[in-house]
Amino acid sequence: MNEINQPPQMPPAVNNSAQLGDDPAERVPITGVVSAMEAILRQPRRVMFQFREPGAGKVIGALMLIAVVCSLIYGVILGSFSGGDQWWAAPVKACVGLLVSAVICLPSLYIFASLGGSKARLTEIVGLVAGLLALLAVLLIGFAPVAWLFSQSTESVVWMGLLHLLFCLIATMFGVRFLKNGFFHSEAKSSAAFNTWAIIFLLVLLQMSTALRPLLGTASTFLPQEKKFFLSHWIDSMEPDR
């Protein structure tokens, strides 16, 4: 009778702290761009494991290609707001800004990871940054139809800027979360250094968007002639006569 009345047992919880590669699915090689895109969205641990394998360079290359292509496509959506030269200028700026921000922040990430006790090699750090960029760019593509709809139905640069900023922040949040999980699996003893780097990376992205302005709207030159802090640029853009 006791056995009959015994409630059903719950399945064991998934152990998020398991070592990379413990699951056989994580050891399946990533071949090609499509495989890399599916893995970064559905099996991020599989991507992290591949960074430790001999063929890590091919995976990193695939992720970087994803980041470049997706950022160029999203840049076209940015350029569709004003048209003209922005059809080509906005994609170039969006792609270059994303890649340059990553290059600028890469040395500090390696240093902070080392200070945090991480055992990740430089190749793994580069791979994690490539994964961050790829995931960020893919998520922006997911927002692209919404951004395009608003770009064709409003003439407000301010509101379109806020909308794109919101999409960028959401995409960056997921990309940083991927990087943080990789940081955890590299046996880092403290997350304080990584959290500091995440703030720095976000600030660099925001400043890069100002340094490469305009991403929306038009200007007489490809790059601005005046230096501005991004907060100052935002405040000036919200003035009625702008």
Secondary structure, 3 states (H helix, E strand, C coil): CHHHHCCCCCCCCCCCCCCCCCCHHHHCCCCHHHHHHHHHHHCHHHHHHHCCCCCHHHHHHHHHHHHHHHHHHHHHHHHCCCCCCHHHHHHHHHHHHHHHHHHHHHHHHHHHHHHCCCCCCHHHHHHHHHHHHHHHHHHHHHHHHHHHHHHCCCCCHHHHHHHHHHHHHHHHHHHHHHHHHHHHHCCCCCCHHHHHHHHHHHHHHHHHHHHCCCCCCCCCCCCCCCCCCHHHHHHHHCCCCC
